[in-house]
Amino acid sequence: MSPSVSRRQLLQSSLLAGSTRLFCMQPPSSTQWLAGTARAVITPDTPVWLAGYGTKRVPDGKLHDLWIKALALVTPDGHRVVLITSDFQGVPRSMSNRVFTRLKERCQLERSQLMFTFSHNHCGPRLGDDLIDYYPVDPAQEALVNDYTNQMVERTVQLVEDALANLSPATLHHGQGQTTFAVNRRNNREADVPDLLARGIALAGPVDHSVPVLQVSRPDGSLMAVLFGYACHPTTLSFTTWCGDYPGFAQLELEQAFPGCAAMFVNTCGGDQNPLPRRRVDLCEKYGHMLAEAVREVLRTPLQIVSPGIRTAFEEIQLPYLQVITRPELEMLQQDTNSLKARWANRLLKQLDAGQKFESGSPYPLHVWQLGTEVTWIGMGAETVVDYALRFKAEYGPGTWVMGYSDDMLAYIPSRRVWEEGGYEGGSNLFEYGRPALRWQGDIEDRIAAGIRRLHSQLNTDNSP
């Protein structure tokens, strides 16, 4: 024992830690919600490359810090959930599973009680084996990424513990606004969009311009947190400067407008949506302001209260590949002119040489959370296209949020329509995400919809929290 630390100090520290754990687990004594927030900076202090585009992307500075935030909610019956939001491009399963395991051990939180979302910001850092073949990296860069990822596992676990330790009485309200900068990139050529907008010509393709908002208020009426969503890629910027893109600017603006409030963004289903026009910081700031103003407009209107109560369901379904890649096919691709595809082929051949066998599909995370009787959150992994939000909101009614980019950044998740059309989001591009196949099976939407239906039915037939 260090002579500078007395037994009394150690005892006091132990009692404080114990009381924190007990407080995290005890149910509230009143009939209202308990809520707690926490945040941490995740801007790397080492030259970890920026993620999201397949080039050598060494950081050259920052416009503002990147953040990870947590919102913990506890009901009068003691049921707890924690939603994590972050400015990461993509959180791989290899990282998020470590977080979930640690939180089960340290906070007794089950997988159904946790959602780990990421904005899909392309001016954020690489993590673990996300987009493993995208980058022409060397061992030194991989070591930096591994060290940074390990730090982020610890930081995320601590963040959740802090949010649970910060619980205090709260009321929840929800509403919905709108903003219009998201454009369906499959149906509109980027170069054409400025002229079409200037001429007042309607853009083509499905979009979801809704801005769902959850307001978390303290007993004195001040904002503890505001959670909001939008369906759009954070790809306004493509440079090598740390920045949260339009969600980062929106969160900063809201936190400046409401001191003491945690502004938290979730990307709903923006897999086929881009902010257009783009490529300039002033446009990024403009879109952030448009989103923040949409949230403020919702907060100015009468909102619907969310009654205290949480019910959660989780399932990891299997999404089969159309056809698993074979050794002869990989050997033909070793020298492909697409360097990403060549890196992918060479890595998979090494796995085969080591005796590994490729799986016939991939696990896919699905969540359904019911907040009171008024709000339903549907959480889905990876890059979901907008059709999923439009479908599930129509099927499950008002108050339904559909959050893509949750738990695992495994690939684009096309709807049946997008799968049949092909193209970037629906075609033979799974190699970009390191999968041992080129396409999903065509029934991917049916499998996901059936999984959500099972979970939703479970919440309506199971009397347990």
ZANU-574946 format. One record per residue: x, y, z of N, C-alpha, C, CB in turn. Coordinates in steps of 0.2 Angstrom, whole numbers, plus 2048, in hexadecimal, padded with zeros to 3 digits. Glycine has a CB too. Layout:
N
XYZXYZXYZXYZ;...
//
This chain:
465
8047FA8008008008008048068007FB800806;80380B7FC8068117FC8068158028048167F6;80B81880580B81B80B80682180B81181D80E;80582480580182A8047FA82880480382D7FD;7F88228047F18208047EF81C80B7EF81C7FE;7EB81F80F7EA81C8157E48178157E782181A;7E481281A7DE80D81A7D881181A7DF809820;7D781681D7D181A81D7CF81C8177D1820822;7D481F8137D282180C7D081B8077D8825809;7D38168087D28108047CA80E8067D680A805;7C980E80C7C280B80F7BD81080C7C280B816;7BE81780C7B981C80A7B881B8027BC82380B;7BE81A7FF7BD8197F77B98127F67C48187F4;7BA80D7FA7B78077F97AF8087FA7BA8017FD;7AE80B7FF7A780C8017A38107FC7A6810808;7A78167F97A481A7F47A38167EE7A98207F2;7A88127EC7A780D7E67A18097E77AD8097E4;7A08067ED79B8017EE7948057EE79C7FE7F5;79480B7F178D80F7F178B8117EA78E8157F5;7908127E678F8147DF78C80E7DB7958167DB;78F8087DC78C8027D97858007DC7907FC7DA;7848017E277D8007E57788057E277D8007EC;77A80B7E17768117DF77480F7D87798177DF;77980C7D477780B7CD7728057CC77E8087C9;7728017D176D7FB7D17677FC7D47717F57D4;7668017D97608017DD75B8057D97618057E3;7548037D974F8067D574E80D7D87498027D5;74B8127D47498187D77438177DC74781D7D1;74381C7E173E81B7E673781F7E474181E7EC;7378237DF7328277DD72E8237D773382E7DB;72A8277D47268247CE7298277C771F8257CE;72F82B7C873182E7C273882A7BF7328357C3;73A82D7B974082A7B774682C7BB74182C7B0;74B8287BB75282B7BC75682B7B67568267C2;75A8307B575E8307AF7658337B175B8357AA;76A8317AD7718337AE7758337A877582E7B3;7798387A777D8397A17848397A377B83F79D;78983879E79083879F7938397987938327A2;79983C79879C83D7917A383D79279A84478E;7A783B78C7AE83B78C7B183D7857B183478E;7B68407857BA84277F7BD83C77C7BF848780;7BC83B7757BF8357727C483776C7BA83076F;7C583D76C7CA8407677D183C7687CB847767;7D48397637DA8357657E083A7667DC83175F;7E483976A7EA83D76B7F08397687EC83E773;7EF8347647F48317607F28317597F682A762;7F68317547F483174D7F182B74A7FA832748;7EB82974D7E782474B7E48277447E1822750;7E382373F7E08267397D982773A7E2822733;7D682C7367CF82D7357CC8277317CD834732;7C68257337C28207307BD82272B7BF81B736;7BB81D7277B581F7237B681F71B7B2825725;7BC82171A7BE8217127C581C7127BF828710;7C581970C7CB81470C7D18177097C880F707;7D481C70D7DA81E70B7DE81F7117D9825707;7E58227107E98237167E782A7197F1823714;7E482A71F7E18307217E48327287D982F722;7EA8357287ED83772E7EA83D7307F583872D;7E883E7377E58447397EA84A7397E3843741;7E78507377EB8567377E885C73C7EB859730;7E485A7417E185F7457DA85D7477E2866742;7D786274A7D086174C7CC86774B7CF85E753;7C58677497C186D74A7BE86D7507BB86C744;7BC8677537B986775A7BA85F75C7B286975B;7BA85E7637BB8587667B58537647BB85876D;7B784D7647B28477637B084576A7B584275F;7AA84276A7A78407717A483A7717A2846773;7A483677679F83177879B83377E7A382A779;79583177D79083378378B82D78578C839781;78982D78B78482878D77E82B790788823792;77882878F77282A79377082479676D82D78E;77082479D76D81E7A17668207A377181D7A7;76181B7A275A81C7A47588177A975581D79E;7558187AF7538137B474B8157B57578137BA;74780F7B67408107B773F80F7BE73C80B7B3;7398107C173780F7C87388087CA7308117C9;7378037C57387FC7C773F7FA7C67347F87C2;7447FE7C574B7FD7C574E7FB7BF74C7F87CA;74A7FA7B974D7F87B37517FE7B07477F67AE;7577FC7AD75C8017AB75E7FF7A47628007AF;75F8057A076280579A76780A79975C805794;76C80979477180E79377280F78B77880D796;77181478977281678177881A78176C81A77E;77D81777D78381A77C78381D77578981577C;78582477478682776D78D82976D78182D76D;78F82976779782B76679882E75F79B825766;79D83175E7A08347587A48307547A383B759;7A48297557A88247527A582374B7A881E755;7A98217467A781F73F7A38187407AD81F73A;7A68147437A380D7447A680974A7A480973D;7A280774E7A48027537A47FB7517A080475A;7A97F77517A97F074F7A77EC7547B07EE74C;7A47E67537A27E17587A77DF75C79F7DB754;7AD7DF75A7B37DD75E7B47E27637B97DC75A;7B27E87637B37ED7687AD7ED76C7B47F4765;7A77EE7697A17EE76D79F7E877279B7F0769;7A17E276F7A07DD7737A47DD77A7A17D6770;7AA7DF7797AE7E077F7AB7E57847B57E377D;7A87EA7827A57EF78679F7EC7897A27F5782;79B7E87857957E57887977E078E7917E1783;79C7DC78C79E7D77917A17DA7987A47D378E;7A47E07977A77E379D7A17E67A17AC7E979B;79C7E979E7967EC7A17927E77A47927F079C;7927E17A278E7DB7A57917DA7AC78E7D57A0;7987DA7AB79C7D87B179C7DD7B77A37D67B0;79C7E47B479D7E97B97977ED7BB7A27EE7B6;7917EC7B778B7F07B87857EB7B878A7F67B4;7867E57B67817E07B677C7E27B177D7DF7BC;77E7E57AB77A7E77A677A7E27A077C7EE7A3;7747E079E7737DB7997747DE79276D7D7799;7757DA78D7767DD78676F7E17847777D7781;76A7DE7867637E17857637E878875E7DD787;7677EA78D7667F079076B7F678D7677EF797;76F7F47887747F87867747F977E77B7F6788;7747FF77C77580077577B80577476F804771;78080376F78680776E78580A76778C80276F;78381076678381376078881775E77C81775F;78981875778F81C75478C82074F795818752;78E82774E78B82B74978D82974278D83274B;79282674179582473B79982A738790822736;79C82E73C79F83473A7A68327377A1838741;7A78357317AD83372D7B383772E7AB834725;7B283B7337B883F7367BA83D73D7B7847736;7B883773E7BA8347457BF82E7447B4831748;7C282B7497C78277497C581F7477CB827750;7CA81C7457CA8157447C981174B7D0812740;7C680B74A7C58077507C680074F7BE808754;7CA7FC7527CB7F57527CB7F374A7C57F2755;7C77ED7497C77EB7427C17ED73E7C67E3743;7BE7F37407B97F673B7BC7F87357B67FC73F;7B97F672F7BC7F77287C37F57287BB7FF727;7C47EF72A7CB7EC72B7CF7EC7257CB7E572E;7CC7EC71F7D07EC7197D07F27157CE7E6714;7CD7F77187CC7FE7147D38017147C8802718;7D78017197DD8057197E48027187DD808720;7E88057147EF8037127F38047187F280670C;7F280071E7F58027247FC7FE7257F180172A;80080072A8067FC72C8057FA73380C80172B;8097F67368097F373C8097F974280E7EF73E;80C7FE74080C804745805807746811809743;8028087407FB80B7417F68067447F980D739;7F78007427F37FB7467F47FB74D7F47F4743;7FA7FB74F7FB7FC7577F880275A8037FC758;7F88077567F580D7597ED80C7597F6813754;7EA8097547E38087547E180375A7E180574E;7E57FE75B7E47F97607E47FC7677E87F3760;7E98017687EA80476F7E48097707F080876F;7E280D76A7DD81176B7D680E76C7DC815765;7D58087697CF80476A7CE8027717CE7FE765;7D47FF7747D47FD77B7D280277F7DB7FA77D;7D580877E7D380E7827CC8107827D7814780;7C980F77C7C281177B7BD80C77E7C0811774;7BF80577F7BB8007827BB80378A7BF7F9782;7C180478D7C18067947BD80D7957C8807796;7BE8127907BA8187917B38177907BD81D78B;7B081378C7A981178B7A680E7917A880D785;7AA8097947A780679A7A780B7A07AC80079C;7AC80F7A17AC8147A67A68197A57B38187A6;7A581B79F7A082079D79981D79F7A0821795;79881779E7918147A07918147A879080D79D;7968127AB7968127B27958197B579D80F7B5;79881E7B27978257B47908277B379C82A7B0;78D8257AD7868277AC7818247B17848257A5;78281E7B377E81B7B878081E7BF7808137B9;7868207C07878237C778482A7C778F8247C8;78282D7C27808347C17788347C17828387BB;77582F7C376D82F7C376A8347C776B8287C4;7658377C576183B7C875A83C7C57648437C9;75583E7C974E83E7C674D8427C07498417CC;7498407BB7488437B57418417B274E8407B0;73F8467AD7398447A973B8447A273484A7AB;73884079E73983F79773384179373B837796;73584478E73084678973384578272E84E789;72E84477D73184377672D84677173183B774;73084876B72C84B76673084A75F72C853767;72E84D75A73184C75473285275072E846750;73785474D73885A74873A85774173D85E74B;73D85C73D73F85A73774485F73473985B732;74985C73074E86072C74F85D726754862730;75286072175185E71A75885D71674D862716;75E85D71A76485D71676685671376A86071A;76385171676584A71476284970D762845719;76684670876484470176583D7007688496FC;7608396FD7628326FB7678326F575B82F6F8;76D8306F77738306F377282B6ED77982F6F7;76E8266EE76D8216E87698246E376A81B6EB;7658296E476082B6DF7628326DC75982B6E2;7678356DF76983C6DD77083D6DC7668416E2;77383E6D677A83F6D577C8466D977B8406CE;7818456DD78484A6E27858506DE78A8486E5;7888506D87898566D478385A6D278D8546CE;77D8566D17778596CF77385D6D47738546CC;77485B6DB77085D6E07708646E177285A6E7;7758686E177586F6E27708736DD77C8736E2;7718716D776D8746D17658726D276F8726CA;76486C6D475D86A6D575A86D6DB75D8626D7;75E86E6E075B8726E675A8796E47608726EC;75F87C6E075E8836DE7588846DA7648866DB;75687F6D67518806D174A87E6D575287C6CB;74A87B6DB7448796DE7428736DC73F87E6DE;74686F6D97448686D67448636DC7488666D0;73F85F6DD73F85A6E27448556E17388576E3;7488536E674D84D6E57498476E675284E6EB;74D8426E374A83B6E274C8376E874C8386DC;7488316E974A82C6EE74782D6F575182B6EE;7468276F87448286FF74882B704742821702;74682F70874A83370E74683271474B83A70C;74983471A74583472074883A72474782E725;74484072374784672574484872C74484C721;74284373073F84473774584473B73B83E739;74484874174984974674684774D74C851746;74684174F74383F75574784275B743837756;74484476074784776674484476C74584F766;74984377174784177874A84677C74A83A779;74684978074884E78574884B78C743854785;74E84C78F74F84979675085079B755844797;74B85179F74B8577A374C8567AB74585B7A2;74F85A7AE75085A7B574A85C7B975685E7B7;74985B7BF74385E7C37428657C274385C7CA;7488697C17478707C17458737BA74D8747C3;74486E7B574286F7AE7488707A973E8767AE;74E8707AC7548717A875586B7A475A8737AC;75986B79E75A86579A76086179D75B867793;75F85B79E7658577A07688547997638517A4;76485279576684F78E76185078976784778F;76385078375E85077D76184B77875D85777A;75E84677776084177275C84276B75E83A775;75F84276675C84476075F84075A75C84B75E;75B83F75575E83A74F75C83E74875B83474F;76083B74375F83D73C76283773876284473B;75F83673276183172E76583472875B82E72A;76C83472977183772477883572677083F724;77C83472178383372278683972478683171B;78A83972978F83F72B79583F72779183E733;79484172179984171C79984871879883B717;79884D71C79885371979F85571779585971D;7A485271C7AB85471B7AF84E7197AE857722;7B484E7157B88497137C084A7147B784770C;7C184F7197C885171A7CB84D7207C985871B;7D184E7227D484A7277D584E72E7DB848725;7D08527307CF8557367CA85373B7CE85D735;7CC8527417C784F7467C18547467CA84E74D;7BB8517467B58557467AF8507467B485973F;7A98527497A384E74A79F84E7447A084F750;7A185273F79D85373979685773B79B84D735;79185773778B85A73978885874078585A734;78885274278685074978A85374E78584974A;79085474D79485775279385F75379C857750;79286274D79086974E78986A75179086C747;78486674F77E86675277E86575A77986174F;78286075C78285F763786865767786858765;78B86876478E86D76778987376879486F763;78687576278187A76277C87976877E87B75C;77987376877487276D77787377477086B76C;77D87077577F87177C78187877E78686C77D;78387C77978488377B77D88677C787886775;77888477977188777A76E88578076D886774;77087F78376D87C78977387A78E768877787;77687F79177C87D79577A87779A77E883799;77E87279B77D86D7A077986779D77986F7A6;77886879677486379277985E78E76E86678E;77885878E77B85378A77785378377D84D78D;77A85577E77785477777984E77477885B773;77584977277784377077484176977583D775;77883F76477583E75E77583675C779842758;77083475977082D75676E82E74F76B82975A;77282A74B77182A74376B82474277782873F;76582774076082274076181D73A75982673E;75F81E73476181972F76381D72875A81572D;76981F72976C82472477182071F76F829727;77081A71E77581671A77581871377480F71A;77081B71077081D70976E82470876A819705;77082870E76E82F70E77583370F769831713;77583870B77B83D70C77984470D78083C705;77D84871077C84F71177E85270A77F852717;77A85570677C85870077985F6FF77A8536FA;77D8636FC7848636FA7888627007868696F6;78F8616FF79386070579B861703793858707;79F85F7077A68607067A98677097A885F6FF;7A586A70D7A787170F7A58717177A587770B;7AA87571A7A98757227A287A7237AF878725;7A287F71F79C88372079587F71F79C88971B;79587B71A78F87771978E87271F790873713;79486F72279386B72879086F72D79A868729;79287572E79087973478887B732794880734;78787C72C78087E72A77B87872C77F87F723;77D87272A77986C72B77886A73377C866728;77E86B73677E86B73E77987074178486C741;77987673E77487B74176D87973F77688273E;76C87773976587573776286F73B765872730;76786A73D76486574176386774876A85F741;76886B74B76786E75276087275276D872754;75F87674D75987B74D75387674D75987F747;75387174974D86C74974C86975074F866744;75186875475186575A74E86B75F75786375D;75087175E74E87676274787876175287D761;74587775B73E87875973987375C73D878751;73B86D75D73786876073786A76873B86175F;73D86C76B73D86D77273887377374486F774;73787876E73287D77072B87C77073488376A;72987676D72287476D72086F772721870766;71A86E77471886A77971A86377771086A77A;71D85F77B71F85877A71B85377E72785777C;71B84D77B71884877F71C84578471584277A;71984478A71D84179071E83978E719842796;72483779172583079072582D79772C82F78D;72082979871E82679F7248217A171882279F;7258217A772B81D7AA72A8157A972C81E7B1;72E8127A572E80B7A473280979E7278097A2;73680479F73B80179A73A7FA79974280379B;7397F87927397F179173E7F078B7327EE78F;7427EB78B7477EA7867477E378474E7EC789;7497E277D74A7DC77A7507DC7757447D9777;7547D777575A7D777175B7D076E7607D9775;75D7D076775E7CA7647647CB75F7587C7761;7687C675E76D7C675976B7C17547747C575C;7697C374E7677BF74976C7BD7447617C2745;76C7B87407717B773B76F7B97347727AF73B;7737BD7317727BF72A7767BB7257737C7729;7737B77217777B371D77A7B77177737AD71B;7807B57157837B770F7807B470978B7B670F;7807B770377D7B46FD7827AE6FB77D7B96F7;7887AF6FB78D7AA6FA7947AB6FD78E7A96F2;7967A770179D7A87047A27A76FF79E7A270A;7A77AC6FF7AD7AC6FB7B17A66FB7B17B26FC;7B47A46F57B879E6F57BF79F6F47B57996EF;7C379A6F67CA79B6F57CC79D6EE7CE7956F7;7CA7996E97CC79B6E27CA7A36E07C87976DD;7C47A56E37C27AC6E17C67B16E57BA7AD6E4;7C87AF6EB7CD7B46EE7D47B46EB7CE7B16F6;7D67AE6E87DD7AE6E57DD7B26DF7DF7A76E3;7D77B26DB7D67B76D57D67BE6D77D07B56D2;7D47C06DD7D47C76DF7DA7C96E37CE7C86E4;7DF7C56E47E57C76E87E87CD6E57EA7C26E8;7E87CE6DE7EB7D46DB7E67D86D77F07D16D5;7E07D86DA7DB7DD6D77DD7E46D77D57DC6DB;7DB7E76D27DC7EE6D17D97F36D77DA7F16CB;7D47F06DA7D17F36E07D57F16E67C97F16E1;7DA7F56E87DE7F46EE7DB7F16F47E37F96EF;7D57F46F57D17F26FB7CF7EA6FA7CB7F66FC;7CD7E96F47CB7E26F37D07DD6F37C77E16EC;7D67DF6F17DC7DB6F17DE7DA6F97E27DE6ED;7DE7DF6FD7E07DE7047DB7D97077E07E5708;7D57DA7067D07D67087D17CE7067C97D8706;7D27CD7007D47C66FD7DA7C37017D57C66F6;7DF7C77017E57C57057E47C370C7EB7CA704;7E07C770F7DF7C67177DB7C07177DC7CC71A;7D67BF7137D27B97147D57B27127CB7BA710;7DA7B370D7DE7AD70B7E27AB7117E27AF705;7E57B07157E97AE71A7E57AA7207EC7B471E;7DF7AC7207DA7A97257D97A27237D37AD726;7D87A171C7D779A71A7DD79671B7D579A713;7E379971A7E979571A7EB7937227EF79A718;7E87977267E879672D7E37917307E879C732;7DF78E72B7DA78972D7D378C72F7DD785732;7D279272E7CC7957307C779372B7CC79C731;7C079372D7BB7927287B67997297B778C72A;7B479A7237AF7A07237A879F7257AF7A371C;7A57A372979E7A272B79A7A472579D7A7731;7947A172578F7A271F78B7A872078B79C71F;78C7AC7257887B272778B7B672C7817B1728;7887BB72E78A7BF7347857C073978D7C6731;7877C17407827C37457807CA7447857C174C;77A7CB7467777D27457737D474B7737D373E;7757DA74E7717DC75476B7DF7537767E0758;7667DE75775F7E175675D7E375E75A7DD753;75B7E975F7587EB7657517ED76475C7F0768;74C7EC7697467F07697467F27717407EC767;7457F97727447FC77973E7FF77974A80077B;73A7FE77E73380277F73480678572D7FD780;73480D78473481278972D81478A739818787;72B81279072481379271F81078D72281B792;71A81378B71681078671681578070E810788;71A81A78071A81F77B72081F77671A82677E;72581C77872B81C77372E815772731820776;72F81376C73380D76A73980E76772E808766;73E80C76974580C76674780576374B80E76B;74880675C74A8007597528017577467FE752;7567FD75975D7FD7587607F87537617FD75F;7637FA74E7667F574976D7F77487627F6743;7717F17467787F27457797F573E77B7EB746;77F7F973E7827FB73877E8007337847F5734;7807FF72D77D805728777803725782806723;77180472976B80372776880872276680272D;76580671C76280B71875C80E71A762808711;75A81371775481771A74D81371A75381D716;74D80E71574780A71574580771C748805710;74A80572074880272674580672B74F7FF729;74780D72B74481272F73D81372D748818730;73C81472773581572473080F72573581771D;73380972472F80372572D80272D7327FD723;73280273173080173872C80673B73780073C;72D80D73972981273C72281173A72C81973A;72180F73471A80E73271780873571A80D72A;71B8027367187FC73A7177FD74171D7F7738;71B80174471B80174C71880874F72180074F;71780C74A71381274C71781874F70E810751;71381D75171682475371A82275A711829755;72082675A72482576072A82075E721823766;72A81D75872F81875673581B75472C813751;73B81A75774181C75474581675174681F759;74881674B74C81174975381374874980E742;75781074C75E81274D76380D749760813754;76680F74476B80B74177180C74576C80C739;77780A74277D80B74577E80A74C77F812743;77C80474E77C8027557807FB756774801758;7847FB75B7877F575D78D7F27597827F075E;78C7F37527917EF74E7907F374778F7E874D;7967F57447977F873E7997F273979C7FD73D;7947EE7377967E87337967E872C7927E2735;7917ED7297907EE72278A7F27207907E771E;7897F371A7837F671877D7F17197837F9711;7777F371B7727EF71C76C7F171776F7EF723;76C7EE7117677F070C7607EE70E7697EE705;75B7F270C7547EF70B7547EA70574F7F570B;74E7E770574D7E36FF74D7E76F87467DF6FF;74A7ED6F974A7F26F37517F36F17467F86F4;7557F56F675C7F76F47607F16F27607FB6FA;75F7EB6F57637E56F37617E46EC7617DF6F7;75B7E46EA7597E36E375C7E86DE7527E26E2;75C7EE6E075F7F36DC7677F36DB75E7FA6DE;76A7F06E07717EF6E07747F66E27747ED6DA;77A7F76DF77E7FD6E07827FD6E77798036E1;7848026E97898026EE7877FF6F578C8096F0;7818016F777E7FF6FD77B7F86FD779804700;7797F66F77757F06F77797EA6F376F7F16F4;77E7EC6EF7827E76EB7877E36EE7847EB6E5;78C7E26EA7927DD6EC7977E16EF7947D96E6;7967E46F579B7E86F879D7E66FF7997EF6F8;79B7E070179C7DE7087A47DD7097997D770A;7A87DC7047AF7DC7057B27E27087B27DA6FE;7AF7E87077B17EE70A7B17EE7127AD7F4708;7AD7E97147AC7E971C7AF7E271E7A57E971E;7B37DF71A7B77D971C7B37D371D7BA7DB723;7AD7D371A7A97CD71B7AB7C77157A17CE719;7AB7C17177AD7BC7127A87BA70D7AF7B5716;7A57C070A7A07BF70579F7C67017997BD708;79C7C66FC79A7CC6F87947CF6FA79B7CB6F1;78E7CB6FB7887CE6FC7847CA7017847CD6F5;77F7CD70477A7CA7087757C67047777CF70D;7727C170776C7BE7047677C370376A7B8708;7637C26FE75E7C76FD7587C870175B7C56F6;7577C37067527C370B7547C771174F7BC70D;7597CB71175C7CE7177567D371B7627D3715;7527D671774D7DB71A7487D671E74A7DF715;7467D171A7417CC71E7447CA72473F7C7719;74A7C872474D7C572A74D7CA7307547C2729;74F7D072E7507D67337497D77367537DC730;7447D873173D7DA73373A7D47387397DB72D;73B7CE7367397C973A73C7C974173A7C2737;7427CB7427467CB7487437D174C74D7CD747;7427D774973E7DC74D7377DB74F73E7E3748;7347D774B72D7D574D72D7D075372A7D1747;7327CC7537327C77597347CB75F7387C2758;7387D075F73A7D47657347D87677407D8763;7317DB76272B7E07647267DC7677297E375E;7257D676471F7D17677217CF76E71E7CB763;7287CE76F72A7CC7767297D177B7327CA776;72A7D77797297DD77E7217DD78072B7E377B;71D7DB77B7167DC77C7137D677F7127DD776;7167D07807147CA7837177C878A7147C477E;71E7CB78B7227C97907207CE7967297C978F;71F7CC79C71D7D17A17237D37A57187CE7A6;7297D07A472F7D27A77327D87A47347CC7A7;7367DC7A87387E37A573E7E17A073B7E77AB;
//
